[in-house]
Amino acid sequence: MCVIALKSMTYAIKAKKALSDFYIDSEIVRLEPNMTKKGCAYGISFNCVNLDSAKEAFKKWSIRYTELIRN
């Protein structure tokens, strides 16, 4: 699974909608502050197979993310 760290719950909700628009199943997850470099609290998890499509969805929806975490 891939997790993309986001600044806020608002961005996480927007990201979930963007991924849904691209038919990518995802889940909003709470991140521990030490999991990311900037201490982001929320992320969106999805199958890494869809990473390129996810990046395209975020670009289309103008969603900025802080980092990508691969599990």
BELKA-V254353 format. One record per run of one state. SS is the DSSP state (a for helix, b for strand, c for the rest). FROM is the first residue (numbers start at 1). TO is the last residue. Records with the same first field share a line. If there is no record, write none. Layout:
SS: FROM-TO / FROM-TO
This chain:
c: 1-1 / 7-8 / 22-26 / 31-32 / 36-41 / 47-47 / 61-66 / 71-71
b: 2-6 / 27-30 / 42-46 / 67-70
a: 9-21 / 33-35 / 48-60
